[in-house]
Structure formats: C-alpha cells, structure tokens
Amino acid sequence: MRFEVICRALVLVSLCLVGLAGCEQPQTPEEALEALIQAVYTNDGKSAWEYLPQEEQKILSAKADKINAKAGDKGAVEPHELISSSGFVAPYAIARIERTDEQAINDGLLKVKVHTQDKKEIPVLMLNQSGGWKVSIGLYYDTDGNVRKTP
C-alpha cells in the first residue's frame, strides 16, 4: 500500500516537471525576439516586459510615472502598457531573422536583422541579461549597442 502511494506521488511529480519544461523562457536570441513580437502583437504587455533590458524597463517606468502624475484621478497606466506605443515593431509577418555578428553573442550583445514579408529590414540589438536574451527597443541603446544620451 505504501509503495503504491510513493509510486503515485513520483508519477505526479514527474508529470508536473514535464509540464513545467514547456514553460521555459526562450533560450536563443531569435526565440526571445519572436516571443516579444508575438507578445506585442497580441497586446500582452506583461509578457513583452520580460524581454526588455532592465535599463529600458526603468525608462518606461519613469514615463508611466510622469503620465500618472499628470493624469491624477483620471486613471493610471502601467509601464508595460507603453511597450506597444514605443514604436519598436509592428506585427509584420517575419520572413526570417538574421544574425549579423555571430562573434558578438559571446560578449552578451548581438545585432540581428528582422526581414519582413514586405522586404523591410529592421535592425535589432539583443542583450544577454539576467540569464536570458533581452530585446532593445531603442530607448536606452541604439542598434550598435551604444548608450543613447538621455535628458
């Protein structure tokens, strides 16, 4: 009887671990970029927020604070709600994502180009921060990895 209980518990734990394996964060820069684009496309700001570098999260938080200070009792905006209005990416159908500097992946900075179905090329800077790939939306970094001058 006790052996059956232990076996059932092990089966349940195994099933939970298998289920959690599907919830992992993207491992490659391309997966992170695709996840951000999908989150923006579906208006899932909370998920998109996880793919932004910390510096850009701080900038969006400061912008939200300014908006909320001006709005008063009229309503509040959350920082992640500003992502889709940041002008980074429209929900184009992606033809492919091209790494432009394979060596840079070891330095934690990587330049990629998003090629869209309508023949546009969008340069994007990827950063490896906090154990995962983040996508710069151009608020703090330019596409070469340089820090923008902030007022």
DSSP file (Angstrom, degrees, kcal/mol; ACC not computed):
  #  RESIDUE AA STRUCTURE BP1 BP2  ACC     N-H-->O    O-->H-N    N-H-->O    O-->H-N    TCO  KAPPA ALPHA  PHI   PSI    X-CA   Y-CA   Z-CA
    1    1 A M     >        0   0    0      0, 0.0     4,-1.8     0, 0.0     5,-0.1   0.000 360.0 360.0 360.0 -49.3    0.0    0.0    0.0
    2    2 A R  H  >  +     0   0    0      1,-0.2     4,-2.1     2,-0.2     5,-0.2   0.883 360.0  55.3 -63.9 -37.5    2.7    2.4    1.0
    3    3 A F  H  > S+     0   0    0      1,-0.2     4,-2.4     2,-0.2    -1,-0.2   0.889 106.2  51.9 -61.6 -40.1    4.7    1.5   -2.1
    4    4 A E  H  > S+     0   0    0      2,-0.2     4,-2.6     1,-0.2    -1,-0.2   0.899 108.6  50.5 -63.4 -41.6    1.7    2.4   -4.3
    5    5 A V  H  X S+     0   0    0     -4,-1.8     4,-2.3     2,-0.2    -2,-0.2   0.915 111.5  47.7 -63.1 -43.7    1.4    5.8   -2.7
    6    6 A I  H  X S+     0   0    0     -4,-2.1     4,-2.4     2,-0.2    -2,-0.2   0.912 112.1  49.8 -64.5 -42.8    5.0    6.5   -3.2
    7    7 A C  H  X S+     0   0    0     -4,-2.4     4,-2.3     2,-0.2    -2,-0.2   0.913 111.1  48.9 -63.5 -43.0    4.8    5.4   -6.9
    8    8 A R  H  X S+     0   0    0     -4,-2.6     4,-2.4     1,-0.2    -1,-0.2   0.906 110.8  50.9 -63.0 -41.0    1.7    7.6   -7.5
    9    9 A A  H  X S+     0   0    0     -4,-2.3     4,-2.5     1,-0.2    -2,-0.2   0.912 110.0  49.6 -63.5 -41.9    3.5   10.6   -5.9
   10   10 A L  H  X S+     0   0    0     -4,-2.4     4,-2.5     2,-0.2    -1,-0.2   0.894 110.0  50.9 -64.3 -39.5    6.5   10.1   -8.1
   11   11 A V  H  X S+     0   0    0     -4,-2.3     4,-2.4     2,-0.2    -2,-0.2   0.921 111.1  48.5 -63.3 -43.5    4.3    9.9  -11.2
   12   12 A L  H  X S+     0   0    0     -4,-2.4     4,-2.2     2,-0.2    -2,-0.2   0.917 111.8  48.5 -63.4 -43.7    2.6   13.1  -10.2
   13   13 A V  H  X S+     0   0    0     -4,-2.5     4,-2.3     2,-0.2    -1,-0.2   0.919 111.4  50.9 -62.4 -42.8    5.9   14.9   -9.6
   14   14 A S  H  X S+     0   0    0     -4,-2.5     4,-2.3     1,-0.2    -2,-0.2   0.910 109.8  49.6 -61.4 -43.1    7.2   13.6  -13.0
   15   15 A L  H  X S+     0   0    0     -4,-2.4     4,-2.3     1,-0.2    -1,-0.2   0.891 110.3  50.8 -63.8 -39.3    4.1   14.9  -14.8
   16   16 A C  H  X S+     0   0    0     -4,-2.2     4,-2.3     2,-0.2    -2,-0.2   0.910 110.2  49.4 -63.9 -42.1    4.5   18.3  -13.1
   17   17 A L  H  X S+     0   0    0     -4,-2.3     4,-1.4     2,-0.2    -2,-0.2   0.893 110.8  49.7 -65.9 -39.1    8.1   18.5  -14.1
   18   18 A V  H  X S+     0   0    0     -4,-2.3     4,-0.7     1,-0.2    -1,-0.2   0.907 111.2  50.1 -64.0 -41.4    7.3   17.6  -17.7
   19   19 A G  H >< S+     0   0    0     -4,-2.3     3,-0.7     1,-0.2    -2,-0.2   0.880 109.4  50.6 -64.1 -39.2    4.6   20.3  -17.8
   20   20 A L  H >< S+     0   0    0     -4,-2.3     3,-1.7     1,-0.2    -1,-0.2   0.760  96.0  70.7 -71.1 -24.6    6.9   22.9  -16.4
   21   21 A A  H >< S+     0   0    0     -4,-1.4     3,-1.0     1,-0.3    -1,-0.2   0.831  93.7  56.4 -62.2 -30.7    9.5   22.1  -19.1
   22   22 A G  T << S+     0   0    0     -4,-0.7    -1,-0.3    -3,-0.7    -2,-0.2   0.579  97.9  64.1 -75.2  -9.1    7.2   23.7  -21.7
   23   23 A C  T <  S+     0   0    0     -3,-1.7    -1,-0.2    -4,-0.2    -2,-0.2   0.240  74.8 129.9 -98.5  11.6    7.1   27.0  -19.7
   24   24 A E    <   -     0   0    0     -3,-1.0     3,-0.1     1,-0.1    -3,-0.0  -0.257  64.0-107.1 -67.4 153.6   10.8   27.7  -20.1
   25   25 A Q        -     0   0    0      1,-0.1    -1,-0.1     2,-0.0     7,-0.1  -0.449  50.6 -83.4 -71.6 152.2   12.0   31.1  -21.3
   26   26 A P        -     0   0    0      0, 0.0   107,-0.4     0, 0.0    -1,-0.1  -0.290  37.4-158.3 -56.9 143.5   13.3   31.2  -24.8
   27   27 A Q        +     0   0    0    105,-0.1    -2,-0.0    -3,-0.1     3,-0.0   0.756  67.3  58.2 -98.4 -29.4   17.0   30.2  -25.0
   28   28 A T  S  > S-     0   0    0      1,-0.1     4,-2.1   105,-0.1     5,-0.2  -0.652  84.1-118.1-102.0 159.1   18.1   31.7  -28.3
   29   29 A P  H  > S+     0   0    0      0, 0.0     4,-2.5     0, 0.0     5,-0.2   0.896 116.3  53.9 -58.6 -39.4   18.1   35.4  -29.3
   30   30 A E  H  > S+     0   0    0      1,-0.2     4,-2.6     2,-0.2     5,-0.2   0.905 107.4  49.7 -62.9 -41.9   15.8   34.6  -32.1
   31   31 A E  H  > S+     0   0    0      2,-0.2     4,-2.2     1,-0.2    -1,-0.2   0.897 111.4  49.2 -64.0 -40.1   13.3   32.9  -29.8
   32   32 A A  H  X S+     0   0    0     -4,-2.1     4,-2.3     2,-0.2    -2,-0.2   0.921 112.5  47.6 -65.5 -43.3   13.3   35.9  -27.4
   33   33 A L  H  X S+     0   0    0     -4,-2.5     4,-2.6     1,-0.2    -2,-0.2   0.924 112.7  48.3 -63.4 -45.0   12.8   38.3  -30.3
   34   34 A E  H  X S+     0   0    0     -4,-2.6     4,-2.4     1,-0.2    -1,-0.2   0.884 110.8  51.9 -63.0 -38.2    9.9   36.2  -31.7
   35   35 A A  H  X S+     0   0    0     -4,-2.2     4,-2.4     2,-0.2    -2,-0.2   0.900 110.7  47.9 -65.8 -40.3    8.4   36.0  -28.2
   36   36 A L  H  X S+     0   0    0     -4,-2.3     4,-2.7     2,-0.2     5,-0.2   0.941 112.0  48.8 -64.1 -47.0    8.5   39.8  -27.8
   37   37 A I  H  X S+     0   0    0     -4,-2.6     4,-2.5     1,-0.2    -2,-0.2   0.908 112.9  48.3 -60.2 -41.9    7.0   40.3  -31.3
   38   38 A Q  H  X S+     0   0    0     -4,-2.4     4,-2.2     2,-0.2    -1,-0.2   0.908 111.2  50.1 -65.2 -41.4    4.2   37.9  -30.5
   39   39 A A  H  <>S+     0   0    0     -4,-2.4     5,-3.4     2,-0.2    -2,-0.2   0.912 112.9  46.0 -64.7 -41.8    3.5   39.5  -27.1
   40   40 A V  H ><5S+     0   0    0     -4,-2.7     3,-1.3     3,-0.2    -2,-0.2   0.923 111.8  52.6 -64.6 -42.9    3.3   42.9  -28.7
   41   41 A Y  H 3<5S+     0   0    0     -4,-2.5    -2,-0.2     1,-0.3    -1,-0.2   0.873 113.5  42.2 -60.6 -39.1    1.1   41.6  -31.5
   42   42 A T  T 3<5S-     0   0    0     -4,-2.2    -1,-0.3    -5,-0.1    -2,-0.2   0.339 114.4-117.0 -91.6   7.6   -1.3   40.0  -29.0
   43   43 A N  T < 5 +     0   0    0     -3,-1.3     2,-1.0    -4,-0.2    -3,-0.2   0.858  64.1 148.8  60.6  37.7   -1.2   43.1  -26.8
   44   44 A D     >< +     0   0    0     -5,-3.4     4,-2.2    -6,-0.2     3,-0.5  -0.678  13.8 169.0-102.0  76.0    0.3   41.1  -23.9
   45   45 A G  H  > S+     0   0    0     -2,-1.0     4,-2.4     1,-0.2    -1,-0.2   0.811  71.0  59.9 -60.2 -34.0    2.5   43.8  -22.4
   46   46 A K  H  > S+     0   0    0      2,-0.2     4,-0.8     1,-0.2    -1,-0.2   0.907 109.9  41.9 -64.5 -40.7    3.2   41.8  -19.2
   47   47 A S  H >4 S+     0   0    0     -3,-0.5     3,-0.8     1,-0.2     4,-0.4   0.912 113.7  52.2 -70.9 -41.5    4.9   39.1  -21.3
   48   48 A A  H >< S+     0   0    0     -4,-2.2     3,-1.8     1,-0.2    -2,-0.2   0.869  99.7  65.1 -60.4 -36.6    6.7   41.6  -23.5
   49   49 A W  H >< S+     0   0    0     -4,-2.4     3,-1.6     1,-0.3    -1,-0.2   0.844  92.5  61.9 -54.9 -37.2    8.0   43.4  -20.5
   50   50 A E  T << S+     0   0    0     -3,-0.8    -1,-0.3    -4,-0.8    -2,-0.2   0.686 100.1  54.8 -66.1 -18.3   10.1   40.3  -19.6
   51   51 A Y  T <  S+     0   0    0     -3,-1.8    84,-4.1    -4,-0.4    -1,-0.3   0.326  88.4  97.1 -99.7   7.1   12.0   40.6  -22.8
   52   52 A L  S <  S-     0   0    0     -3,-1.6    84,-0.2    82,-0.2     5,-0.0  -0.741  81.2-107.5 -96.0 144.5   13.2   44.2  -22.3
   53   53 A P     >  -     0   0    0      0, 0.0     4,-1.9     0, 0.0     3,-0.5  -0.325  32.7-112.6 -62.3 152.6   16.6   45.1  -20.9
   54   54 A Q  H  > S+     0   0    0      1,-0.2     4,-2.1     2,-0.2     5,-0.2   0.864 115.7  56.6 -56.5 -39.6   16.5   46.5  -17.3
   55   55 A E  H  > S+     0   0    0      1,-0.2     4,-1.6     2,-0.2    -1,-0.2   0.885 108.7  46.0 -62.3 -38.7   17.6   49.9  -18.4
   56   56 A E  H  > S+     0   0    0     -3,-0.5     4,-2.2     2,-0.2    -1,-0.2   0.813 108.2  56.3 -76.4 -29.8   14.6   50.2  -20.8
   57   57 A Q  H  X S+     0   0    0     -4,-1.9     4,-2.3     2,-0.2    -2,-0.2   0.908 107.0  51.0 -62.8 -41.0   12.2   48.9  -18.2
   58   58 A K  H  X S+     0   0    0     -4,-2.1     4,-2.3     2,-0.2    -2,-0.2   0.903 109.0  50.4 -63.4 -40.9   13.4   51.8  -16.0
   59   59 A I  H  X S+     0   0    0     -4,-1.6     4,-2.2     2,-0.2    -1,-0.2   0.927 112.1  46.6 -63.3 -45.4   12.8   54.3  -18.7
   60   60 A L  H  X S+     0   0    0     -4,-2.2     4,-2.4     1,-0.2    -1,-0.2   0.869 110.9  53.2 -65.9 -35.7    9.2   53.0  -19.4
   61   61 A S  H  X S+     0   0    0     -4,-2.3     4,-2.2     2,-0.2    -1,-0.2   0.914 109.3  48.4 -64.1 -41.9    8.5   53.0  -15.6
   62   62 A A  H  X S+     0   0    0     -4,-2.3     4,-2.1     2,-0.2    -2,-0.2   0.897 111.2  50.5 -64.7 -40.0    9.6   56.7  -15.4
   63   63 A K  H  X S+     0   0    0     -4,-2.2     4,-2.4     1,-0.2    -2,-0.2   0.915 110.2  49.7 -63.2 -42.3    7.4   57.6  -18.4
   64   64 A A  H  X S+     0   0    0     -4,-2.4     4,-2.7     1,-0.2    13,-0.3   0.896 108.7  53.1 -63.3 -39.7    4.5   55.8  -16.8
   65   65 A D  H  X S+     0   0    0     -4,-2.2     4,-2.2     2,-0.2    -1,-0.2   0.909 109.7  48.3 -61.1 -42.6    5.1   57.7  -13.5
   66   66 A K  H  X S+     0   0    0     -4,-2.1     4,-1.9     2,-0.2    -2,-0.2   0.922 112.6  47.9 -64.0 -44.4    5.1   61.0  -15.4
   67   67 A I  H  X S+     0   0    0     -4,-2.4     4,-2.3     1,-0.2    -2,-0.2   0.932 112.9  48.4 -61.5 -45.6    1.8   60.1  -17.2
   68   68 A N  H  X S+     0   0    0     -4,-2.7     4,-1.7     1,-0.2    -1,-0.2   0.853 108.1  54.3 -66.0 -35.0    0.2   59.0  -14.0
   69   69 A A  H  < S+     0   0    0     -4,-2.2    -1,-0.2     1,-0.2    -2,-0.2   0.890 113.6  42.5 -64.9 -38.8    1.3   62.2  -12.2
   70   70 A K  H  < S+     0   0    0     -4,-1.9    -2,-0.2     1,-0.2    -1,-0.2   0.845 112.5  53.7 -74.6 -34.4   -0.4   64.3  -14.9
   71   71 A A  H >< S+     0   0    0     -4,-2.3     3,-2.0     1,-0.2     2,-0.2   0.805  79.6 175.6 -73.7 -29.3   -3.5   62.2  -15.1
   72   72 A G  G >< S-     0   0    0     -4,-1.7     3,-0.7     1,-0.3    -1,-0.2  -0.415  70.7  -7.3  62.1-125.9   -4.2   62.3  -11.4
   73   73 A D  G 3  S+     0   0    0      1,-0.2    -1,-0.3    -2,-0.2     3,-0.1   0.476 114.7  90.8 -81.8  -2.4   -7.5   60.6  -10.6
   74   74 A K  G <  S-     0   0    0     -3,-2.0    -1,-0.2     1,-0.3     2,-0.2   0.664 104.0 -69.0 -71.2 -15.3   -8.3   60.0  -14.3
   75   75 A G    <   -     0   0    0     -3,-0.7     2,-0.3    -7,-0.2    -1,-0.3  -0.624  44.7-104.2 141.0 160.1   -6.6   56.7  -14.4
   76   76 A A        -     0   0    0     -2,-0.2     2,-0.4    -3,-0.1   -11,-0.1  -0.859  17.8-148.9-117.6 150.1   -3.3   55.0  -14.2
   77   77 A V        -     0   0    0     -2,-0.3    -9,-0.2   -13,-0.3   -10,-0.0  -0.951  14.9-136.6-115.8 138.2   -1.1   53.5  -16.8
   78   78 A E    >   -     0   0    0     -2,-0.4     3,-1.6     1,-0.1     4,-0.4  -0.673  22.9-118.8 -88.8 147.0    1.2   50.6  -16.1
   79   79 A P  G >  S+     0   0    0      0, 0.0     3,-1.8     0, 0.0     4,-0.3   0.876 112.7  57.8 -54.4 -40.4    4.7   50.7  -17.6
   80   80 A H  G >  S+     0   0    0      1,-0.3     3,-1.0     2,-0.2     4,-0.4   0.730  94.2  67.7 -65.6 -19.3    4.2   47.5  -19.7
   81   81 A E  G <  S+     0   0    0     -3,-1.6    -1,-0.3     1,-0.2     4,-0.2   0.643  92.5  61.6 -73.4 -12.7    1.2   49.2  -21.4
   82   82 A L  G <  S+     0   0    0     -3,-1.8     3,-0.3    -4,-0.4    -1,-0.2   0.538  80.5  85.5 -88.3  -8.0    3.7   51.6  -23.0
   83   83 A I  S X  S+     0   0    0     -3,-1.0     3,-1.8    -4,-0.3     5,-0.5   0.932  87.4  48.8 -62.9 -47.5    5.6   49.0  -25.0
   84   84 A S  G >  S+     0   0    0     -4,-0.4     3,-0.5     1,-0.3    -1,-0.2   0.761 112.0  50.7 -67.6 -21.9    3.3   48.8  -27.9
   85   85 A S  G 3  S+     0   0    0     -3,-0.3    -1,-0.3    -4,-0.2    -2,-0.2   0.355  85.0  89.8 -94.2   7.2    3.3   52.6  -28.3
   86   86 A S  G <  S-     0   0    0     -3,-1.8    -1,-0.2    -4,-0.2    -2,-0.1   0.567  95.3-123.7 -81.7  -6.8    7.1   52.7  -28.2
   87   87 A G  S <  S+     0   0    0     -3,-0.5     3,-0.1    -4,-0.2    -3,-0.1   0.654  70.8 126.9  79.9  15.4    7.4   52.4  -31.9
   88   88 A F  S    S-     0   0    0     -5,-0.5     2,-0.4     1,-0.2    -4,-0.1   0.979  71.6  -6.4 -73.1 -56.5    9.6   49.3  -31.9
   89   89 A V        -     0   0    0     -5,-0.1    -1,-0.2   -52,-0.0    -2,-0.1  -0.998  51.0-147.3-148.3 139.3    7.9   46.8  -34.1
   90   90 A A        -     0   0    0     -2,-0.4     2,-2.9    -3,-0.1   -49,-0.1  -0.678  47.9 -94.1 -95.7 160.2    4.6   46.4  -36.0
   91   91 A P        +     0   0    0      0, 0.0     2,-0.1     0, 0.0     3,-0.0  -0.244  63.5 164.5 -76.5  58.7    3.2   42.9  -36.3
   92   92 A Y        -     0   0    0     -2,-2.9     2,-0.6     1,-0.1   -51,-0.1  -0.371  48.6-103.3 -68.1 151.8    4.8   42.2  -39.7
   93   93 A A        -     0   0    0     -2,-0.1    24,-2.3     1,-0.0     2,-0.4  -0.691  42.0-129.7 -73.6 123.4    4.9   38.6  -40.9
   94   94 A I  E     -A  116   0A   0     -2,-0.6    22,-0.3    22,-0.2     3,-0.1  -0.630  25.6-175.2 -81.5 126.0    8.6   37.7  -40.3
   95   95 A A  E     -     0   0A   0     20,-2.8     2,-0.3    -2,-0.4    21,-0.2   0.895  68.6 -34.9 -81.3 -46.8   10.3   36.1  -43.2
   96   96 A R  E     -A  115   0A   0     19,-1.7    19,-3.0     2,-0.0     2,-0.5  -0.980  47.6-125.8-167.0 163.5   13.5   35.4  -41.3
   97   97 A I  E     -A  114   0A   0     -2,-0.3     2,-0.5    17,-0.2    17,-0.2  -0.985  27.5-161.9-118.9 128.3   15.8   36.7  -38.5
   98   98 A E  E     -A  113   0A   0     15,-2.8    15,-2.6    -2,-0.5     2,-0.4  -0.936  14.5-138.1-117.3 127.8   19.4   37.0  -39.5
   99   99 A R  E     -A  112   0A   0     -2,-0.5    13,-0.2    13,-0.2     3,-0.2  -0.699  15.1-169.8 -78.2 130.6   22.3   37.3  -37.0
  100  100 A T  S    S+     0   0    0     11,-2.6     2,-0.2    -2,-0.4    12,-0.2   0.597  76.5  28.5 -99.6 -12.1   24.7   40.0  -38.3
  101  101 A D    >   -     0   0    0     10,-0.8     3,-0.7     1,-0.1     4,-0.4  -0.691  58.8-179.5-150.9  91.1   27.6   39.3  -35.9
  102  102 A E  G >  S+     0   0    0      1,-0.2     3,-1.1    -2,-0.2     4,-0.3   0.829  82.6  59.4 -62.9 -34.3   28.0   35.8  -34.7
  103  103 A Q  G >  S+     0   0    0      1,-0.2     3,-1.6     2,-0.2     4,-0.4   0.839  93.2  66.4 -64.0 -33.1   31.1   36.6  -32.5
  104  104 A A  G X>>S+     0   0    0     -3,-0.7     5,-1.3     1,-0.3     3,-1.2   0.704  79.8  79.6 -65.5 -18.7   29.2   39.2  -30.5
  105  105 A I  G X45S+     0   0    0     -3,-1.1     3,-0.7    -4,-0.4    -1,-0.3   0.825  90.0  55.0 -60.2 -29.3   27.0   36.5  -29.0
  106  106 A N  G <45S+     0   0    0     -3,-1.6    -1,-0.3    -4,-0.3    -2,-0.2   0.741 103.5  55.3 -74.6 -22.8   29.8   35.7  -26.6
  107  107 A D  G <45S-     0   0    0     -3,-1.2    -1,-0.2    -4,-0.4    -2,-0.2   0.491 116.5-111.4 -87.4  -4.3   30.0   39.3  -25.4
  108  108 A G  T <<5S+     0   0    0     -3,-0.7    20,-2.7    -4,-0.6     2,-0.4   0.475  91.3  94.9  86.4   1.5   26.4   39.4  -24.5
  109  109 A L  E   < + B   0 127A   0     -5,-1.3     2,-0.4    18,-0.2    -2,-0.3  -0.987  48.7 175.8-123.4 136.4   25.5   41.8  -27.3
  110  110 A L  E     - B   0 126A   0     16,-2.6    16,-3.3    -2,-0.4     2,-0.5  -0.989  19.9-147.4-144.1 131.8   24.1   40.6  -30.6
  111  111 A K  E     + B   0 125A   0     -2,-0.4   -11,-2.6   -10,-0.2   -10,-0.8  -0.834  24.3 175.0 -96.1 133.6   22.9   42.5  -33.7
  112  112 A V  E     -AB  99 124A   0     12,-2.8    12,-2.9    -2,-0.5     2,-0.4  -0.918  22.3-140.1-130.8 161.0   20.2   40.9  -35.7
  113  113 A K  E     -AB  98 123A   0    -15,-2.6   -15,-2.8    -2,-0.3     2,-0.6  -0.989   9.9-147.1-121.4 131.3   18.1   41.9  -38.7
  114  114 A V  E     -AB  97 122A   0      8,-2.7     8,-2.4    -2,-0.4     2,-0.6  -0.871  12.8-158.9 -94.3 121.0   14.4   41.1  -38.9
  115  115 A H  E     -AB  96 121A   0    -19,-3.0   -20,-2.8    -2,-0.6   -19,-1.7  -0.898  12.1-156.2-100.7 123.8   13.5   40.6  -42.6
  116  116 A T  E >   -A   94   0A   0      4,-2.4     3,-1.6    -2,-0.6   -22,-0.2  -0.530  29.3-108.8 -98.9 165.5    9.7   41.0  -43.1
  117  117 A Q  T 3  S+     0   0    0    -24,-2.3   -23,-0.1     1,-0.3    -1,-0.1   0.808 118.5  58.9 -60.5 -30.5    7.5   39.7  -45.8
  118  118 A D  T 3  S-     0   0    0    -25,-0.2    -1,-0.3     2,-0.0    -2,-0.0   0.058 123.5-102.6 -92.2  27.0    7.2   43.1  -47.4
  119  119 A K  S <  S+     0   0    0     -3,-1.6     2,-0.3     1,-0.2    -2,-0.1   0.673  73.8 142.3  67.5  23.0   11.0   43.3  -47.8
  120  120 A K        -     0   0    0      2,-0.0    -4,-2.4     0, 0.0     2,-0.5  -0.672  39.3-149.7 -90.1 150.4   11.8   45.6  -44.9
  121  121 A E  E     -B  115   0A   0     -2,-0.3    -6,-0.2    -6,-0.2    -8,-0.0  -0.988  10.6-169.7-119.1 124.5   14.9   45.1  -42.8
  122  122 A I  E     -B  114   0A   0     -8,-2.4    -8,-2.7    -2,-0.5     2,-0.2  -0.950  14.7-142.8-116.3 113.4   14.7   46.1  -39.1
  123  123 A P  E     -B  113   0A   0      0, 0.0     2,-0.4     0, 0.0   -10,-0.2  -0.557  23.2-175.7 -75.4 139.1   17.9   46.2  -37.1
  124  124 A V  E     -B  112   0A   0    -12,-2.9   -12,-2.8    -2,-0.2     2,-0.5  -0.997  19.7-141.5-137.6 138.8   17.6   45.0  -33.6
  125  125 A L  E     -B  111   0A   0     11,-0.4    11,-2.7    -2,-0.4     2,-0.4  -0.879  17.1-162.7-100.3 130.5   20.0   44.8  -30.7
  126  126 A M  E     -BC 110 135A   0    -16,-3.3   -16,-2.6    -2,-0.5     2,-0.4  -0.900   3.6-165.6-111.3 141.3   19.9   41.8  -28.4
  127  127 A L  E     -BC 109 134A   0      7,-2.4     7,-3.5    -2,-0.4     2,-0.9  -0.978  19.7-135.7-127.7 140.2   21.4   41.7  -24.9
  128  128 A N  E     + C   0 133A   0    -20,-2.7     2,-0.3    -2,-0.4     5,-0.2  -0.841  45.0 153.8 -95.4 105.3   22.1   38.8  -22.7
  129  129 A Q  E >   + C   0 132A   0      3,-2.4     3,-1.8    -2,-0.9    -2,-0.1  -0.968  55.8   4.0-133.0 145.7   21.0   40.0  -19.2
  130  130 A S  T 3  S-     0   0    0     -2,-0.3    -1,-0.1     1,-0.3     3,-0.1   0.834 130.4 -53.2  52.0  38.4   19.7   38.2  -16.1
  131  131 A G  T 3  S+     0   0    0      1,-0.2     2,-0.3    -3,-0.1    -1,-0.3   0.652 123.1  68.1  77.5  15.4   20.2   34.8  -17.7
  132  132 A G  E <  S-C  129   0A   0     -3,-1.8    -3,-2.4    -5,-0.0     2,-0.3  -0.987  86.4 -87.4-158.4 165.8   18.3   35.4  -20.8
  133  133 A W  E     -C  128   0A   0   -107,-0.4     2,-0.3    -2,-0.3    -5,-0.2  -0.628  39.7-165.7 -81.6 132.9   18.2   37.3  -24.1
  134  134 A K  E     -C  127   0A   0     -7,-3.5    -7,-2.4    -2,-0.3     2,-0.5  -0.840  14.0-133.0-116.9 154.6   16.5   40.7  -24.0
  135  135 A V  E     -C  126   0A   0    -84,-4.1     2,-0.3    -2,-0.3    -9,-0.2  -0.936  14.0-139.9-113.8 119.1   15.4   42.9  -26.9
  136  136 A S        -     0   0    0    -11,-2.7   -11,-0.4    -2,-0.5   -84,-0.1  -0.612   9.5-166.5 -75.9 132.6   16.3   46.5  -27.0
  137  137 A I        -     0   0    0     -2,-0.3    -1,-0.1   -13,-0.1     6,-0.1   0.155  53.2 -99.7-103.9  17.2   13.5   48.7  -28.3
  138  138 A G  S    S+     0   0    0    -13,-0.1     5,-0.1     4,-0.1    -2,-0.1   0.595  93.5 113.5  83.7  12.4   15.8   51.7  -28.7
  139  139 A L  S    S+     0   0    0      3,-0.1     3,-0.1     9,-0.0    -3,-0.0   0.840  96.7   7.4 -82.8 -34.0   15.1   53.6  -25.6
  140  140 A Y  S    S+     0   0    0      1,-0.2     8,-3.7     7,-0.1     2,-0.3   0.723 130.1  43.5-115.9 -40.7   18.5   53.2  -23.9
  141  141 A Y  B     -D  147   0B   0      6,-0.2    -1,-0.2   -16,-0.1     6,-0.2  -0.814  69.6-138.8-108.8 147.7   20.7   51.5  -26.6
  142  142 A D    >   -     0   0    0      4,-2.4     3,-1.9    -2,-0.3    -4,-0.1  -0.429  45.3 -89.5 -89.1-179.4   21.0   52.3  -30.3
  143  143 A T  T 3  S+     0   0    0      1,-0.3   -17,-0.1    -2,-0.1   -19,-0.1   0.589 127.5  57.8 -72.1  -6.6   21.3   49.4  -32.7
  144  144 A D  T 3  S-     0   0    0      2,-0.1    -1,-0.3   -19,-0.1     3,-0.1   0.446 120.1-105.6 -96.4  -1.6   25.1   49.4  -32.3
  145  145 A G  S <  S+     0   0    0     -3,-1.9     2,-0.2     1,-0.3    -2,-0.1   0.507  74.3 139.4  91.4   5.5   24.9   48.8  -28.6
  146  146 A N        -     0   0    0      1,-0.1    -4,-2.4     0, 0.0     2,-0.4  -0.589  59.2-110.4 -82.6 145.4   25.8   52.4  -27.7
  147  147 A V  B     -D  141   0B   0     -2,-0.2    -6,-0.2    -6,-0.2     2,-0.1  -0.599  33.3-129.0 -74.9 129.9   24.1   54.1  -24.8
  148  148 A R        -     0   0    0     -8,-3.7     2,-0.5    -2,-0.4    -1,-0.1  -0.432  25.7-103.9 -73.8 152.6   21.8   56.9  -26.0
  149  149 A K        -     0   0    0     -2,-0.1    -1,-0.1     2,-0.0     0, 0.0  -0.674  39.8-158.4 -76.2 126.3   22.1   60.3  -24.4
  150  150 A T              0   0    0     -2,-0.5   -10,-0.0     1,-0.1   -11,-0.0  -0.870 360.0 360.0-109.3 142.0   19.1   60.7  -22.1
  151  151 A P              0   0    0      0, 0.0    -1,-0.1     0, 0.0    -2,-0.0   0.506 360.0 360.0 -67.6 360.0   17.9   64.1  -20.9
